[in-house]
Amino acid sequence: MKFLADENFEPQFVARLRDEGHEVLFLDEYDAGIDDVEILAMAIDQDAIVITNDKDFGELIFRHGFESRGVVFLRLYDLPLIERVEIVIAAIRMHEAELKSAFTVISRKSVRIRKSL
């Protein structure tokens, strides 16, 4: 899959996703500091799913009607890096076909997917 990783990720997190065979555009490597609306536009241009720890993307999409190719929002704040990465990789493997054009929330114990973005 192709992801656009928000700048709020560790480089090791991005490297692990890449090791799994995913194409990951990492904002820290390209255009750090752009706002969330620009991130959504960049993801559309790149046909990528945004992966983020920033809950503001839900508001932009559902309340303000911004378009998206998909967003994966992580609610794994209190977990060590290794555990967060493994949970995300397992969720992507299990739900890969459902992530496009969906708002997905990954938490420690669940994956919630809302289609129709």
Secondary structure, DSSP 8 states (H G I E B T S, - for coil): -EEEE-TTS-HHHHHHHHHTT-EEEEHHHH-TT--HHHHHHHHHHHT-EEEES-THHHIIIIIT----S-EEEEE-TTS-HHHHHHHHHHHHHHHHHHHTTEEEEEESS-EEEEE--
